[in-house]
Amino acid sequence: MILNRTTLKASLDTQNCKTYIFIADRGESDTGNMSGKPKLHYFNGRGRMEPIRWLLAAAGVEFDECFIEKKEDLTKLQNDGSLLFQQVPMVEIDGMKLVQTRAIMNYIATKYNLCGKDLKERALIDMYVEGTTDLMGMIMYLPFQPADTKEKNLALIIERATTRYFPVYEKALKDHGQDYLVGNKLSWADVHLLEAILMAEECKPDVLSAFPLLQAFKGRISNIPTIKKFLQPGSQRKPPTDEKFVAVVRKIFNI
């Protein structure tokens, strides 16, 4: 199927791998993953892959996705040696098959200069990222919890967000008076914090009401062109976890 210039030329679905190829009118051609774009192997939902999608998008890196939709898809990756620890997420990038979320994100952040200018800045960024990761983990697991505990755990998430995590970032922005968390330059910590803020707002829309600097931060980072594009409808950003996604994951892992 051939369409006009700068429009979608082909859409391939091979073993659940979605590859979108954009070409000009000059007769150029490309197939499969020959473009060298990273290929992400995970479920068609947020989970542990979503921060990786965010980081690639913020860096302006296009990527393909290969969705795990049934147990056999995961088993194939495990049996062919693609998963070092038999787990996803897995990202094919630069000739490697990287696993473990933190390792993948460290590689991307370093490659695209999102991890600070020196060791001290990197340490600060790592601390901030660990904090947002803790908060996001609580939110990520909420849909998988029993119905009779969700209300209690949701209240705990809001309490932790507003008393443990967001005050740290509000203070950091106030103390140095700059636009970004570290070094007055976009870093992995900023991208991760925006993702955490938006996830928390899905739980409680006014969760930032007591944090004016974080409100301004959210506006600034959301308007960075690459991030603004990722936040638009039709991007590869995944919607909040719903019952359908929970059911798929439970079936694949027999839980």
C-alpha positions as CSV (number, residue, x, y, z in Angstrom):
1,M,0.0,0.0,0.0
2,I,1.7,3.2,-1.2
3,L,0.5,6.6,0.1
4,N,1.6,10.2,-0.5
5,R,4.8,11.8,0.6
6,T,5.5,11.8,4.3
7,T,2.5,9.6,5.0
8,L,2.5,6.0,6.1
9,K,3.8,3.8,3.4
10,A,3.5,0.4,5.0
11,S,2.3,-1.2,8.1
12,L,3.7,-4.6,8.9
13,D,2.5,-6.9,11.6
14,T,4.8,-9.9,11.9
15,Q,4.7,-11.8,15.2
16,N,2.8,-8.9,16.7
17,C,5.7,-6.5,15.8
18,K,4.3,-3.1,14.7
19,T,6.7,-1.4,12.3
20,Y,5.8,1.9,10.7
21,I,7.9,3.2,7.8
22,F,7.8,6.8,6.6
23,I,9.6,7.7,3.4
24,A,9.7,10.5,0.9
25,D,8.8,10.5,-2.8
26,R,12.4,9.9,-4.0
27,G,11.9,6.1,-4.4
28,E,13.6,5.2,-1.2
29,S,12.5,2.0,0.5
30,D,12.9,0.3,3.8
31,T,11.6,-2.9,5.3
32,G,11.3,-4.5,8.7
33,N,13.6,-3.0,11.4
34,M,16.3,-2.1,8.9
35,S,16.0,1.6,10.0
36,G,17.9,0.8,13.1
37,K,15.2,2.0,15.4
38,P,15.1,0.4,18.8
39,K,12.6,-2.4,19.1
40,L,10.6,-2.7,22.4
41,H,9.4,-6.1,23.5
42,Y,6.6,-5.9,26.1
43,F,2.8,-6.0,26.6
44,N,0.6,-3.5,24.9
45,G,0.3,-1.4,28.1
46,R,2.3,0.7,30.5
47,G,4.0,-1.4,33.1
48,R,7.8,-1.3,33.3
49,M,8.2,-0.4,29.7
50,E,6.4,2.9,29.8
51,P,9.3,4.9,31.4
52,I,11.5,3.6,28.6
53,R,9.0,4.8,26.0
54,W,8.9,8.2,27.7
55,L,12.7,8.5,27.7
56,L,13.1,7.5,24.1
57,A,10.3,9.9,23.1
58,A,11.9,12.8,25.1
59,A,15.2,12.1,23.3
60,G,13.4,12.3,20.0
61,V,14.1,8.7,19.2
62,E,11.5,6.7,17.1
63,F,11.0,3.1,18.1
64,D,9.1,0.0,17.1
65,E,7.1,-2.2,19.4
66,C,6.7,-6.0,19.4
67,F,3.8,-6.8,21.7
68,I,3.5,-9.9,23.8
69,E,-0.1,-10.9,23.5
70,K,-0.1,-14.5,24.7
71,K,2.1,-16.8,26.8
72,E,3.7,-18.3,23.6
73,D,5.1,-14.9,22.7
74,L,6.9,-14.7,26.0
75,T,8.0,-18.4,25.8
76,K,9.5,-17.9,22.4
77,L,11.7,-15.0,23.6
78,Q,12.7,-17.0,26.6
79,N,13.6,-20.1,24.6
80,D,15.6,-18.3,21.9
81,G,17.9,-16.7,24.5
82,S,16.6,-13.1,24.0
83,L,15.9,-12.6,27.7
84,L,19.0,-12.7,29.9
85,F,16.9,-13.2,33.1
86,Q,13.8,-14.7,31.3
87,Q,11.9,-11.4,31.9
88,V,10.7,-8.4,30.0
89,P,10.9,-5.5,29.3
90,M,13.6,-6.1,26.6
91,V,14.9,-3.5,24.2
92,E,16.8,-4.3,21.0
93,I,19.2,-1.3,20.5
94,D,22.6,-0.9,18.9
95,G,23.0,-4.6,18.3
96,M,22.2,-5.5,21.9
97,K,19.2,-7.1,23.6
98,L,19.0,-5.1,26.9
99,V,16.9,-6.3,29.8
100,Q,16.3,-4.9,33.3
101,T,14.5,-1.5,33.3
102,R,17.1,0.5,35.1
103,A,19.9,-0.8,32.8
104,I,17.9,0.0,29.7
105,M,17.2,3.5,30.9
106,N,20.7,4.2,32.1
107,Y,21.9,3.3,28.6
108,I,19.4,5.5,26.8
109,A,20.0,8.4,29.2
110,T,23.8,8.2,28.7
111,K,23.5,7.8,25.0
112,Y,21.3,10.8,24.6
113,N,23.0,13.0,27.2
114,L,20.2,13.0,29.7
115,C,22.2,11.9,32.8
116,G,24.1,15.1,33.8
117,K,27.5,16.6,33.0
118,D,29.5,14.9,35.8
119,L,29.4,12.3,38.5
120,K,27.8,14.6,41.1
121,E,24.9,15.6,38.8
122,R,24.4,11.9,37.9
123,A,24.2,11.0,41.5
124,L,21.5,13.6,42.1
125,I,19.6,12.5,39.0
126,D,19.8,8.9,40.1
127,M,18.4,9.8,43.5
128,Y,15.5,11.7,42.0
129,V,14.7,8.9,39.6
130,E,14.7,6.3,42.4
131,G,12.2,8.4,44.3
132,T,9.8,8.8,41.3
133,T,10.3,5.1,40.5
134,D,9.1,4.2,44.0
135,L,6.0,6.3,43.7
136,M,5.2,5.1,40.1
137,G,5.6,1.5,41.3
138,M,2.9,2.0,43.8
139,I,0.6,3.4,41.2
140,M,1.5,0.8,38.6
141,Y,0.5,-2.1,40.9
142,L,-2.7,-0.6,42.1
143,P,-4.9,-2.1,39.3
144,F,-3.6,-5.6,40.1
145,Q,-4.6,-5.4,43.7
146,P,-7.8,-6.9,45.2
147,A,-10.8,-4.7,45.0
148,D,-11.2,-4.6,48.8
149,T,-7.7,-3.1,49.3
150,K,-7.6,-0.6,46.4
151,E,-9.2,2.3,48.3
152,K,-6.8,2.0,51.2
153,N,-3.8,1.7,48.8
154,L,-5.0,4.6,46.7
155,A,-5.1,6.8,49.9
156,L,-1.6,5.6,50.7
157,I,-0.4,6.6,47.3
158,I,-1.8,10.1,47.6
159,E,-0.3,10.5,51.1
160,R,3.1,9.4,50.0
161,A,3.0,11.6,46.9
162,T,2.1,14.7,48.8
163,T,4.2,14.2,52.0
164,R,7.2,12.2,50.9
165,Y,8.0,12.7,47.2
166,F,6.5,15.9,45.8
167,P,7.9,18.0,48.6
168,V,11.4,16.9,47.7
169,Y,11.1,18.1,44.1
170,E,9.2,21.3,45.1
171,K,12.1,22.2,47.5
172,A,14.8,21.3,44.9
173,L,13.2,23.7,42.4
174,K,12.8,26.4,45.0
175,D,16.4,26.1,46.3
176,H,18.1,26.5,43.0
177,G,15.5,28.6,41.2
178,Q,16.1,26.9,37.8
179,D,13.8,25.3,35.3
180,Y,15.1,21.7,35.6
181,L,15.9,19.5,38.6
182,V,19.6,19.2,38.0
183,G,22.1,21.4,36.2
184,N,19.5,23.6,34.6
185,K,19.3,21.2,31.7
186,L,16.8,18.5,30.7
187,S,17.7,15.2,32.3
188,W,16.2,11.8,32.8
189,A,15.0,13.0,36.3
190,D,12.8,15.7,34.7
191,V,11.2,13.2,32.2
192,H,10.6,10.7,35.0
193,L,9.1,13.3,37.3
194,L,6.7,14.5,34.7
195,E,5.5,10.9,34.1
196,A,5.1,10.4,37.8
197,I,3.1,13.7,38.1
198,L,0.7,12.7,35.4
199,M,0.2,9.3,36.9
200,A,-0.5,10.8,40.3
201,E,-3.0,13.2,38.7
202,E,-4.8,10.2,37.2
203,C,-5.3,9.1,40.8
204,K,-6.2,12.5,42.2
205,P,-6.5,15.4,39.7
206,D,-5.6,18.1,42.2
207,V,-2.7,16.3,43.7
208,L,-0.4,19.3,42.9
209,S,-2.6,21.9,44.5
210,A,0.0,22.6,47.3
211,F,3.0,22.6,44.9
212,P,3.0,25.7,42.7
213,L,6.6,25.1,41.5
214,L,5.7,21.6,40.4
215,Q,2.7,22.9,38.6
216,A,4.9,25.3,36.6
217,F,7.5,22.5,36.1
218,K,4.7,20.3,34.6
219,G,3.8,23.0,32.2
220,R,7.4,23.7,31.1
221,I,8.4,20.0,30.6
222,S,5.1,19.1,28.9
223,N,5.8,21.8,26.2
224,I,9.2,20.5,25.2
225,P,8.6,19.7,21.6
226,T,9.5,16.0,21.7
227,I,7.5,15.5,25.0
228,K,4.6,17.5,23.7
229,K,4.4,15.2,20.7
230,F,4.4,12.1,22.9
231,L,1.6,13.5,24.9
232,Q,-0.6,14.0,21.8
233,P,-3.4,11.5,20.9
234,G,-2.1,8.8,18.6
235,S,1.4,8.6,20.1
236,Q,2.9,5.4,21.5
237,R,2.2,6.5,25.0
238,K,-0.1,3.9,26.6
239,P,-3.3,4.7,28.4
240,P,-3.9,4.0,32.1
241,T,-3.9,0.3,33.0
242,D,-7.4,-1.2,32.6
243,E,-9.1,-4.5,33.4
244,K,-8.3,-5.9,29.9
245,F,-4.6,-5.3,30.3
246,V,-4.6,-6.8,33.8
247,A,-6.4,-9.9,32.4
248,V,-3.8,-10.3,29.7
249,V,-0.9,-10.1,32.1
250,R,-2.6,-12.5,34.6
251,K,-3.2,-15.0,31.8
252,I,0.4,-15.0,30.5
253,F,1.8,-15.4,34.0
254,N,-0.9,-17.7,35.3
255,I,-1.7,-15.4,38.2
